[in-house]
Amino acid sequence: MNKLIKKILKVIFPLFLGAFILYWVYRDFDFTRVKGLLLHEMTWGWMVLSLATGVMSHVLRGWRWCLTLEPLGEQPRRSTAVDAIFISYAGSLLLPRVGEVTRCGVLARYDGVPFARSLGTVVTERLVDMLCMALITGVTFVLQMPLFMRFFNETGTKIP
C-alpha cells in the first residue's frame, strides 16, 4: 500500500506542480491575441521547419554525448541520452544551469553511468564550446579589422 501511494504521488505531484506553474506564469496572459496570431498571422511552414530543426539539434546533441562517453567505457542508450538532453532544458527553465546536473542524474539513474563521469563530459563539452566561441570571435574581429579602423578614423577616436 505504501509503494502504491509513493507511485501515485510521483505522478500526481509533478502534474499539479506543472499546472500551478503554468497557471502562475500565464494568469494575466491574453489568449485571444494568441489565437489571432496562430490563425491569421503566423506562417506555419516556418514554424514546422523551426520545430524540426530545434528537435534535431537536441537529438544530435544527445548522440554526440554518447560519443563522448564511449572512450570512458560507458555505453548509454541513445534514447536515454536524448531524453536527458530534453529534461536538462526543462530543468534549466526552472533554475538556470541545473539542467547540466539533471542530465547527468538521468543517465546515472536509467543507464547506470557514473555521475562523475557524465559530469566530466559535460564540463569538457562546455570548455570546448567556450574555446570555439573564442576562436570564432577572434577570427571575426581580425576579419572585420578594416571596418573597425574605418569607424575609428571617421569618429576621430585615436588608437594608442
C-alpha positions in Angstrom: 0.0 0.0 0.0 2.8 2.4 0.9 4.6 1.8 -2.5 1.3 2.5 -4.3 0.9 5.8 -2.6 4.5 6.7 -3.5 4.0 5.8 -7.1 0.8 7.8 -7.3 2.5 10.8 -5.7 5.4 10.6 -8.1 2.9 11.1 -10.9 0.3 13.4 -9.4 2.7 15.8 -7.6 4.6 16.8 -10.8 1.4 17.2 -12.7 -0.1 19.5 -10.1 3.2 21.4 -9.8 3.3 21.9 -13.5 -0.3 23.0 -13.7 0.4 25.5 -10.9 3.5 26.9 -12.6 1.6 27.2 -15.9 -1.3 29.0 -14.2 1.1 31.3 -12.3 3.1 32.2 -15.4 0.1 32.8 -17.7 -2.5 34.2 -15.3 -2.5 37.6 -16.9 -1.9 36.4 -20.5 -4.2 37.5 -23.4 -5.0 34.2 -25.1 -7.4 35.9 -27.7 -4.3 37.7 -29.1 -2.5 34.4 -29.4 -5.5 32.8 -31.2 -5.4 35.6 -33.8 -1.7 35.2 -34.3 -2.0 31.5 -34.7 -4.9 31.6 -37.1 -4.1 34.6 -39.3 -0.6 36.0 -38.9 1.8 33.0 -38.5 3.4 31.1 -41.3 3.1 27.5 -40.3 5.7 26.3 -42.7 8.4 28.2 -40.9 7.1 27.1 -37.5 7.3 23.4 -38.6 10.8 23.9 -40.0 11.9 25.6 -36.8 10.5 22.9 -34.7 12.1 20.1 -36.7 15.5 21.9 -36.6 15.2 22.5 -32.9 14.3 18.9 -32.1 17.0 17.6 -34.4 19.7 19.7 -32.8 18.8 18.2 -29.4 18.8 14.7 -30.8 22.2 15.2 -32.3 23.5 16.7 -29.1 22.3 13.5 -27.2 24.0 11.3 -29.8 27.2 13.4 -29.5 27.1 13.0 -25.8 27.0 9.2 -26.2 30.2 9.5 -28.3 32.0 11.5 -25.6 31.1 8.8 -23.1 32.4 5.9 -25.2 36.1 6.4 -24.5 35.3 6.2 -20.8 33.8 2.8 -21.3 30.2 3.9 -20.9 27.5 2.8 -23.3 24.3 4.7 -22.5 21.3 4.2 -24.7 21.0 6.9 -27.3 17.3 7.4 -26.4 18.2 7.9 -22.7 20.9 10.5 -23.7 18.5 12.3 -25.9 15.8 12.3 -23.2 18.3 13.6 -20.7 19.1 16.5 -23.0 15.4 17.4 -23.3 15.0 17.1 -19.5 18.0 19.3 -19.0 16.4 22.1 -21.0 13.2 21.7 -19.0 15.2 21.9 -15.7 17.1 24.9 -16.9 13.8 26.7 -17.4 13.2 26.4 -13.7 16.7 27.1 -12.4 19.5 28.2 -14.8 22.4 25.6 -15.1 20.6 23.0 -13.1 19.9 21.2 -16.4 23.5 20.2 -16.7 23.4 18.4 -13.4 19.9 17.0 -14.2 21.0 15.3 -17.4 23.9 13.6 -15.6 21.5 12.3 -13.0 19.1 11.0 -15.7 21.9 8.9 -17.2 23.1 7.7 -13.8 19.6 6.6 -12.8 18.4 4.9 -16.1 21.6 3.6 -17.6 23.9 3.3 -14.7 26.5 5.8 -16.0 28.5 7.1 -13.0 27.5 10.7 -12.3 31.1 12.0 -12.1 32.0 10.6 -15.5 29.0 12.1 -17.2 29.5 15.4 -15.4 33.1 15.4 -16.6 32.0 15.1 -20.2 29.5 18.0 -19.7 32.3 20.2 -18.3 34.5 19.2 -21.2 31.7 20.0 -23.7 31.3 23.4 -22.1 35.1 24.1 -22.3 35.1 23.1 -26.0 32.1 25.4 -26.6 33.9 28.3 -24.9 37.1 27.7 -26.9 35.1 27.5 -30.2 33.3 30.8 -29.3 36.6 32.5 -28.5 38.0 31.3 -31.8 35.0 32.5 -33.8 35.1 35.9 -32.0 38.9 36.2 -32.7 38.6 35.4 -36.3 35.6 37.7 -36.8 37.5 40.5 -35.0 40.6 40.0 -37.3 38.5 39.8 -40.5 36.5 42.9 -39.6 39.5 45.0 -38.5 39.3 47.2 -41.6 35.7 48.1 -40.6 36.8 48.9 -37.0 39.7 51.0 -38.3 37.3 53.0 -40.6 35.0 53.5 -37.7 37.8 54.8 -35.5 39.1 57.1 -38.3 35.6 58.5 -39.1 34.8 59.2 -35.4 38.2 60.7 -34.6 38.9 58.0 -32.0 42.6 57.5 -31.5 44.1 54.1 -31.1 47.2 54.0 -28.9 
